[in-house]
């Protein structure tokens, strides 16, 4: 991404909002949820640290439906967020997946908006359908460390030339792609021409070929159709200029088959009322959204609800696929094929030309050009149903060998982004939140604390109930608390250094999800997923302070029968094998890319089984391999030397010798 692109998209942003406002005159939903267009909305913690799937509009959402269902099944511990650009896609996502996913608009691709988006959702994996490749989105996702995967990718020769022409503006966005799963070999070749390495591309076919109509939908459609007992024609995804032709054709149809029912499903919701008014001029009309049952006298039903198109296809005797009688390019014919419904179409199908060409070659589609041809073809199929069955069989057979892309794409995703092996691990998706006061937010794991309030973070509360069983000293006291099912350690966050002299415990305001206690809480969950020896987080509190800043507290599970390394060395000497275990544990941490900001002998613990634990992950996180790993080790060495010097000065024992013990630790760290 270039500076020129960042400047251009920033300048275009006001124009985008003007477009949304103007579009909102016909479709009011375009004037709603504008904060999401700039990633200014609040995001629930349960949507953080998971998988983000971007489906720009309805077509991509429908194509990805089976894949999204598979991801929900195979990644049950992670939150799934669906993003889109259009209100219709947002409504469809709500219909198809309900509260199993979080949904929001993908923000406008400005530097600031995409940075906020990535910071708020912290996605482990970003999955993009087809070719929605926004430079700022890709850059920030890559900088954060997210896996970036493009699935069902398609890239035409025309789009390739456009990308190449504007390469000076977009910059090296292709290096951000970890995997591009293409529909065909031509697309794969074009992505390689843009700079994507061959080892990062695969060809798996088109997800749309895996379109399946759920059994429940088929059964419900059959029941509805049986109850009506009427011939049914569905005109799906219609555009302005087509509805008049369709209604004119239906006038001829009902003159011969008076009981016929026409279902019109306009492509864009803003046209629902317009099409309803048009139908009402000639027929007795009913809208689906009214909730009223179809009466025997009703002739036209307007399908003005989202997420029911497969139902209409499954219920119909034949389907006209819109966008094809006018120069619009047509729409996907694979859904009516999946519903086993004969297809009629106009000839303007350039958006899906290859699919329609193949259907035409096997007599799997009937082309029509006007109202007369549409009525004639419809009457023939209604009066001779065997012809329709023959069309359905031919269409189904033509694409039967090309199914299976969904399973292959899922396997590719799992290879790059493995399913969590630790099935007992807790994730942010499972965490509860509460706000005892307007200035307070608490996160807690209800498997360890069924209900948490402000009292949980007050030592005096536990003291009154005689639950404090010990304390640990450092910059300030931490309290050991007796609790079922797990004893807890309560730690308040304090300022250090010179600042701590006049500001004991207030920190500058920041987003709750990145504040000190919450960041450590979330990090500990991730580290335990990796099976690293760290404490289990129980609860964390963010408390906005009066006038300025916030205060923070955290509760973690007590590590049973463990002492920090400093206390152990004050009592006894470690064996060479134990020093090796210390080094090996630090190596495991570093191999997972975990940076510890204060690795010292007080933050390493040893239990009765000689297991080494690492604690206190304030201001820590994941980093790429670098000099920080050696700096961590040097920080630990300095702390040991410091404590040794202090013990000698006080004429106390400290059982550590650099010449013998440090080499053993390094031997464990190096895996020798």
Protein Blocks (a to p, Z undefined) as FASTA:
>chain_A
ZZklmmmmmmmmmmmmmmmmmmmmmmmmlmgoklmmnopaccdfklgoiaddddfblmlm
mmmmmmmmmmmmmmmmbccddddfbfklmmmmmmmnmmmbccdddddfbfklmmmmmmmn
opabdcdehjaccfklmmmmmmnopacddehiacdfklmmmmmmmmmmnopmllmpmbdc
dfbfklmmmmmmnopafklgccebjfklmpccdfklmmmmmmmmmmnopacdddehiaeh
jlmmmmmmmmmmmmmmmmbccddddfblklmmmmmmmmmmmmccddfklopacdfklmbd
cdfbghilmmmmmmpmbdcdehklpcnhpaafklmmmnopacdddfblmlmmmmmmmmmm
nopaccdfbfklmmmmmmmmmmmmmlmmmmmmmmmmmmmmmgojlmmmmmmmmmmmccdf
blmbccfklpccddfbfkbccdddfklombacfklmgmklmmmnopagbdcddfbccddd
dddfbdcdddddddehjllmmmmkbccdddfklmmklmmmmmmmmmmmnopacdddfbdc
ddddehiacdddddddddehiacfklmmmmmccdfklmmmmmmmmmmmmmnopacfbbcf
klpccdfkopacdehjehiacddddfklmmmmmmmmmmmmmmmmmmmmnopacdddfklm
mmmmmmmmnoZZ
